[in-house]
Amino acid sequence: MSESACRLQQPQAGTLALAGTLGFANAAACHAQVARALHADGITVLDLGGLERADSAALACVLAWIADRRAHGRALQVSALPEGLRALARVCEVEDLLDAAARG
C-alpha cells in the first residue's frame, strides 16, 4: 500500500477508524471517502488513532466532517486525536472545536 493511503475501517458498529496518512497529497480523496461513509453507515465516532501522518489538510478534513455532521443535526465524536493534530489545532485556535467533538 502506498505511503499516501488513507485507510478506513469499521472496528465496531458506529465507529469509523482512519489509518495511514492524511495530508495534502490525499486529502480530497480521503475527505470524500469518509464523508460517504459518515452519511451511509450511521457513524457516530471517528477514531483517528491509526493515523501515522497528518498535516493541516487533515485538520481541515476533520473540522469539515464535524461541521457536516452538525449541519445534518448529528454529532460526530472524534477520538484518539494524534498529538500533532492537537498541537496544530491549538496554534490555529480551533482546539475547542475538537475538544467539543471529543466529548460528543
N, C-alpha and C positions, 0 to 999 in steps of 0.2 A: 504494500500500500504506500502511496506517495506521502511525502512529508507534509504536503499541503491538504491532506484529507481531514475532514471533519466528519466523525462517525457518530451516528445516532443509535442508541439502544433503548429498549424499554425493560429495565430490570424488574419492574413490578407495575401493576396497573396504576395508571395515573401519573407515572413518573417517566420523564424523558431525560436520558443521560447523554451528555456530549463528551466525546473523547477525541484526542488527537490535537490538531491545530485549527485555530480560528483566528484569521488575520486578514490583512488587506488582500492577499492573493486569492482567498476563497470565501470572503465574507458574503458576497452577493448570493452565491450558490448555497452556502450553508444557511443564510438567513431565510431564503425561500424554502429550503427543505424543512427547517424547524417550524416555520410559520404554517406550512401544510400539516405537519404532524400535530401542532397545537390545535388547529381547527378540526382536524379529523378524528383525533383519538381521545378527546376528553382529558388531556394532560393538565394537571394542576401543579406539578412540581417539575422544575428544571434543575437537574443536577449537573453542575459544572466541574465536579471533582476530577473527571478524567481528562480535562484539557491540559495538555502538556505545554502548549504555547498559545498565548493570546495577546493581542495588542489593542490599540484604541478602536480598531474596527470591531473587535469582539465586544468591547464595552458598548459601542453604538448598537450592535445587534441585540445585546441583552436588554438594553433600555427600550429598544423598539418592540421587542417581544412583550415586555411588561406593559408598555403603553397600548399595544394592540389588544392584549387580553382585557385591560381596563376599559378600552373603548367598546368592547363587546360585553361588558358587565361581568367579567370573570377575573378572578385573581390568579396570579402566577407566582408561586413561591419559588424563590431562587435559593438553592442550597449548594454548599461546598464551593463557594466563590474562591477562585485562586487568589492568593495574596497579591500577586502582581496586578490583577484587575482591581482589587480593592484599593491598592495604592493609587492606581491611575484614576479611579473614581473619586478618591479623596482630593487629588490635585485638580480634577475637573469640577469639584464641588457638587458631585452628584451621588456621593456616598449615601446620603439619606434616602434616596430613591431605592438604592439596592438594599439598604437595611430594612426599609418598609416591605420590600418584596421578600426578604428572608423571613420575615415574621408571618408572611402570608396574608 
